[in-house]
Amino acid sequence: MSKRDARDRRTRRLRPGIEGLEVREVLSSLGPTLPGRHYPALDVQQFVPILYPPGTPQPTAAEVARESFTARAVGRYTVGPGRFSTQSISIHGYGKPATSNFSRRLHFQFYIFEPSSPGGKVTGVVNFLTGAALNTGASFVLDLSGPTGTEVHGLPTHLYWVHDSTSGTMFTGAGSGIPGFGNFPGNYVNSDGTLTSPLANGAAPSSVNNWNLGLGDVRFQFIPDAHHPAGTLGSGRVIMVLHGLLNASGALNPADKAYN
């Protein structure tokens, strides 16, 4: 703001002034600053009996809260033709920065493929790059799968994810238990793309308490542009929200808030 100079009423000139502002704290992440802790994600209990079927080691309530994972991201997307005859369209999305209760900064990129045949499964992959003072290139890969039927304007809004063992640094090491990358989606997603327990497919694991096993879902909101770029079938903004369970040790995580 500027104040009128009372000594110069004739010219009505204004002089600079400083006005006090209220203090507001910026929301920089989804997690508290307590070392080794994060805010638990809501509604993750639905994934417990699938990730940890009866007959396997069962997590305590505290362990479920520790493994809970959520991430929120906003970015851009474009729609193009499918890459193979079994795919009708491909959707490419990217953006930065996302935030989660595991890391303060995440850059992301994803590809999703809609099936060309009715009743087929939607497939895809999303990759996060974490940002931290000690490591800026940790790759966090999630494989996507889900049923058709949630599409809005031809684009899917709800898929499931599992942690891919090809992830890097603190997310490496899916172990030999199920659900590892090699067992997904066959043992965890039905032919129509819906989530199911491995027990239903006769694939009961002997042990699942391995680091970095994870399972959850992702919801998309696609907001189309009024005019999309030439050479594409569509474009716009995308909002992505993930939540689920991820058994990350924390000791190998240089992007943990305790380091930042």
N, C-alpha and C positions, 0 to 999 in steps of 0.2 A: 504494500500500500504506500501511498505518498500523502504527505501532509501539505496543506496550503501554507505558504509563507505569510504569516500575519504581518510582517514588516513590508510586504510588497503587495498591497491590495490592488494597486492600480494595474499591474500587469497580470495579476492572478497566476503567477508562476507557481509551480509545484516543486517541492524538494523531496528527495528520497527519504523514506522512513522505514523502520524495522518493526514488525509486528510479531508478537509471540504466537507460537503455534502449539497445539496440543501434542503430546507425545504419544506415538502409536508404535507398537512393536510389529515388525514385519514378519509374516509367517514364512520362514525359510525352509521348513521341512515338516514332515508328518511325525517326527519323533522328538522326544524330550532330550535334554542335554545330559541326562544321567548316563555315565559310561556303562556300556554293556546292556542297555535297555532300550526298548522302543515301545511306542503305543501299540497295543494289540489291535489287529484288524478285527472288524465285526463280522459275524455270521460265517465263521470258518469251520464251525463244528460239523457242518454238512459233509466236509471232505474227510473227516477223521475216519469213519468206518470204511472208506474206500482206500485211503492211503495206508491205514492200519487195520486190516480186516481182522475179525475174530480168529484167535489162534496164533496171532503174532504179538510181539511186545507192544503193550498199549501205553500211549503217552499220558502223563499226568496232566492236570489242568494247567499247571505252571508251564509245562513243556509245550502244550498247545498254544498258549499265549506267546511263548518265546519263538515258536516257529511261524506264527502268523505273519503274513506278508501282504502288504498293500502298496500300490503305486498308482499315481494319477498323472496323466500326461495330456498335453494339447499340442497338435501339430497340423500338418497338411497332408492331403492325400490326392492321388490321381487314379483314375480307372483306365485300364487298357484291356486288350483282348487276352484270352487265355494263352498259355504257352504250349499246351498240348490239346489234343482233340477231346480229352476228358474234362477240360476246363472251359467254362463259358466266358469268364472275365478274370482279370487279375487286379488286385488293389494294392497299391504301394503307398505306405505312409511313413512319415518321418517327423521329427521335431526335437526341440530342446528348450529349456531344461524340464525334465520331468522330476518328480520328487517321490520319495517312498519312506517307509519307516525303517528301511535298511541303509539307505544312503541319501545324502542331501541332494545330490545332483545326478541325473540320469539322462543321457541322450538316447533316442530310440529310433529304430527303423523296423518296418514290418512288411511282409508280403502275405496276402490272403488270396486264395483261389476258390471261386465258386464252381461247383460241378456242373457239367453240361447235361447230365442225365437227372431226371426227377428222383428225389429220394437219396441222392448221393451225399457224401460227407463234404463239408467245407474244411479245407486244410490250410495251413500257413505256418509262419514262424515269425517271432519277434525277437530282436536283439537289442539289449540295453548296454550302453557303455557308461560305466560309473566314473564320476569325477571326484578326485580327492587330492590332497597335498602329496601323498606318498605314491599314488598310482592313478593314472588317468586313462588307462586302457583296459580295465577289467571287463571282459565280455560276459554277459549274462544272457543266455539263449533259452527261449521257451518255445516248445513246439505246440502248435494250435490245431484243434480239431473240434468239430461240432456239427450239429444237424442243420439242414435247411429248415426254413419256416420262421426264422426270426428276422428275415430280411425286411428292411425299409428302403424303398426306392431301389430294390435289387441288391442292397448291401447288408451283410450280416451284422447283427447287433449283440449276439451272445455266443461265445465260444469257450472251450475248456483248454487249459494249458498244463503241460508237464515240463519239468526241468530237463534240459538237454545236457548230457554229460560232456558235450564238447565245449561247454562254457569254460572261461579262463580264470586264472588266479584263484581268488577266494571262493569261487563257485565251481571249482574243479572237483571231481571225485564223486560220482553218483553211486559208487559201490556196486556190489553184485546183487543186491536185493531188488525187488520189484517195488515201485515202477521205475525201472531204468529206461533209458531212451530206446533200447532194443525191444522193450515190452510194451511200448506205447505206439499207436493207440489200440493195438490188437486186443490186449487184455483189459483195457479200461474204457473203451468206447465201443458201443454196439455198431452194427452195420449201418444204422440210420444216424449215427453220430452222437447218440445220447450217452451220458456217463453211466458206468456200471461198475460193480465190485468185481475184482478178479476172481472171487470165489464163484461167481455165476458162470465163469468161463473155464472152471476147473484149473485155475492157475494160482492156487493159494501159495504165497511165499513162505519160506521157512523163517525169514527174518527181514525186517524192513527198517531197522534202526541204523541206517547208513547215512553218512553226511550227504547233504545236498539233494536228497530226494524231495520232490515237491509236486504239488497238484493244486489246481485252483481254476478259476474262471476269469474271463475278461469280457467287459461290456464296452461296446463302441457306440458313439453317437456321431453320425456323419452329417455335416451341415454343408450342403452343396452350394457352389458358386452360381451366380446368375449366368455367367458365361465361362465355360471351361476352355483351357488352352487348345489350340489346334493340334490334332494328332492324338488327343485323348478322348475317352468316352465320358469323362466327368472329372470333377475336381472339387475341392472345398477344404473346410476345416474338419478335423477329427478330434474327438475327446475320448480318451481311453482310460478305463478304470479296471485295475486288476486286484484280485485278492485271493488268498488261499493259504496253503501251508508250505513252508520251505525250511528244511532242516539244515540251515547254514550254521557252521560251528561258531562263527564270530571271531575266533582266534586268528583266522587267516584273512580277515577282512580289513584291508588298509583304507577302505572307504567308510568304515564305521565312524559314527559321530564322535567316538572317544578319541579318534586321531585328528579330527578336524577342528 
